[in-house]
């Protein structure tokens, strides 16, 4: 490289930090031109501007010195410089998150918090975090549920969704993976649908099954406690969101419908794949429990329960003659 574009962050201390990188480059005999990011994240416009700057100053290489945003921009600029054209020519996927994707991710996190609460976490502190996670997501949905629209630019909403996601991970590491997550992970090998879409589609049916188990085993202390937790979870969702569903499953179905999210009707499977899916989900769930828990408590959902969820949620299709060839 004869000269490099040195891409740096845009915070106040970035200039002084980047002087060290410039010093090292100069020692190696490579002059550089420092380029400061225009925004806090890489954008097509930002990449175009940086690439044009590199060409204007005669840079034939790019070095990033900073965080992920600087690195993302530098990688994209390098591609444009090496291949010509515009940044848009090399973007394979949408660079912005659609409402549907954001909502599905948030509901997936909320679902894991709910299931961690039902499964039981390692201690009261982690259980409290699981409940805080579901309340963070449900609370952030209060205004959108009332208005019927989601403001993706709302900092508070995104913050609460992020908190819910973080706490769901902490809860899952303590309780083990829930049935919805296990089914979604297992579907990953046989479906092109996004993980969060599958998990969200399964969630109402998962909580239908929890309610059925509590009802079918009334009088059993474990399942009586499960029923109490389901009722408590429904009350918390109502208090946080302002919408009262008959139960957890009804609340989830309302949210899915309100924001026009894909339902379980998008999930199609051939009969021959169902047993394998159930086996993988049960195995994944059991392994996560073994890794996460120090007690002998296993998953609430057994294979028959997972199969019942799938039968209720998924459209089973017969293979066509072309598929059989």
Residue pairs with C-beta under 8 A, 6 or more apart in sequence:
1 30
1 60
1 61
2 30
2 31
2 58
2 60
2 61
3 30
3 31
3 32
3 33
3 57
3 58
3 59
3 60
3 61
4 25
4 30
4 31
4 32
4 33
4 59
4 60
4 61
4 62
4 63
5 32
5 33
5 35
5 50
5 53
5 54
5 57
5 59
5 61
5 62
5 63
5 74
5 77
6 18
6 21
6 22
6 25
6 32
6 33
6 34
6 35
6 63
6 65
7 35
7 37
7 50
7 62
7 63
7 64
7 65
7 66
7 70
7 73
7 74
7 77
8 14
8 15
8 17
8 18
8 34
8 35
8 36
8 37
8 65
8 66
8 70
9 36
9 37
9 66
9 67
9 69
9 70
10 36
10 37
10 38
10 39
10 40
14 36
14 66
15 34
15 36
17 65
17 66
18 34
18 65
18 66
21 32
21 63
21 65
22 32
22 34
25 31
25 32
25 63
26 32
30 61
32 59
32 63
33 53
33 54
33 57
33 59
35 50
35 53
35 54
37 46
37 66
37 69
37 70
37 73
38 45
38 46
38 49
39 46
40 69
41 69
41 72
42 69
42 72
42 73
42 76
43 95
44 86
44 87
44 88
44 91
44 95
46 73
47 73
47 76
47 77
47 80
47 87
48 80
48 86
48 87
50 73
50 77
51 77
51 80
51 81
51 87
53 59
54 60
54 62
54 77
54 81
55 81
59 81
60 81
61 78
61 81
62 74
62 77
62 78
62 81
63 74
64 70
64 71
64 73
64 74
64 75
76 87
76 90
79 90
80 86
80 87
80 90
83 89
83 90
97 152
99 150
99 152
99 259
100 259
100 260
100 261
100 262
101 194
101 196
102 150
102 152
102 161
103 150
103 200
103 255
103 259
103 261
104 194
104 196
104 197
104 199
104 200
104 261
105 161
105 165
105 196
106 137
106 140
106 141
106 161
106 164
106 165
107 137
107 196
107 199
107 200
107 203
107 252
107 255
107 256
107 261
108 168
108 180
108 181
108 184
108 195
108 196
108 199
108 200
108 203
109 133
109 137
109 161
109 164
109 165
109 167
109 168
110 133
110 134
110 137
110 138
110 164
110 168
111 178
111 180
111 181
111 199
111 200
111 203
111 206
111 252
112 168
112 169
112 171
112 172
112 177
112 178
112 180
112 181
113 130
113 131
113 133
113 134
113 137
113 164
113 167
113 168
113 171
114 130
114 134
114 178
114 207
114 233
114 248
115 175
115 177
115 178
115 179
115 180
115 181
115 206
116 126
116 127
116 130
116 168
116 171
116 172
116 174
116 175
116 178
117 127
117 130
117 131
117 134
117 171
117 175
117 229
117 233
118 178
118 210
118 226
118 229
118 230
118 233
118 300
119 175
119 176
119 178
119 289
119 297
119 299
119 300
120 127
120 175
120 297
121 127
121 129
121 130
121 171
121 174
121 175
122 174
122 175
122 292
122 293
122 294
123 174
126 170
126 171
126 174
126 175
129 167
129 170
129 171
130 167
130 168
130 170
130 171
130 175
131 236
132 163
132 167
133 163
133 164
133 165
133 166
133 167
133 168
133 170
133 171
134 164
134 233
134 236
134 237
134 240
135 236
135 239
135 240
136 160
136 161
136 163
136 164
136 167
137 160
137 161
137 164
138 236
138 237
138 240
138 241
139 160
139 240
139 241
140 156
140 157
140 160
140 161
140 164
141 241
141 255
142 240
142 241
142 242
144 150
144 151
144 157
144 259
145 241
145 242
145 243
145 254
145 255
145 258
146 242
148 258
150 157
150 259
151 157
152 158
172 178
172 181
172 288
172 292
173 292
174 292
174 293
175 292
175 293
176 285
176 288
176 289
176 291
176 292
176 293
176 299
177 185
177 284
177 285
177 288
177 289
177 292
178 206
178 285
179 202
179 206
179 209
179 281
179 285
179 299
179 300
179 301
179 305
179 306
179 309
180 199
180 202
180 203
180 206
181 199
182 281
182 282
182 284
182 285
182 288
182 306
183 198
183 199
183 202
183 206
183 277
183 281
183 306
183 309
183 310
184 195
184 196
184 198
184 199
184 202
185 195
185 280
185 281
185 284
186 277
186 280
186 281
186 284
187 193
187 198
187 267
187 277
188 195
188 198
189 280
190 269
190 273
190 276
190 277
191 198
191 267
191 269
193 266
193 267
197 261
197 262
197 266
198 267
200 256
200 261
200 262
201 256
201 262
201 263
201 264
201 266
201 267
201 313
202 264
202 267
202 309
202 313
203 252
204 249
204 250
204 252
204 253
204 256
204 264
205 249
205 264
205 309
205 312
205 313
206 301
206 309
207 230
207 247
207 248
207 249
207 252
208 249
208 309
208 312
209 301
209 305
209 308
209 309
209 312
210 226
210 230
210 248
210 300
211 227
211 230
211 247
211 248
211 249
213 223
213 226
213 300
213 305
214 223
214 224
214 226
214 227
214 230
215 227
216 223
217 223
218 224
218 227
226 300
230 247
230 248
231 247
233 248
234 245
234 246
234 247
234 248
234 251
237 243
237 245
237 248
237 251
238 244
238 245
238 251
241 251
243 251
243 254
244 251
245 251
245 252
245 253
245 254
255 261
256 263
264 313
264 314
264 315
265 315
267 313
267 314
267 315
268 314
268 315
268 316
268 317
269 277
269 310
269 314
269 315
269 316
269 317
270 316
270 317
270 318
270 319
270 323
271 316
271 318
272 319
274 307
274 310
274 314
274 316
277 310
278 303
278 306
278 307
278 310
279 303
281 306
282 299
282 301
282 302
282 303
282 306
285 299
285 301
286 298
286 299
289 297
289 298
289 299
301 309
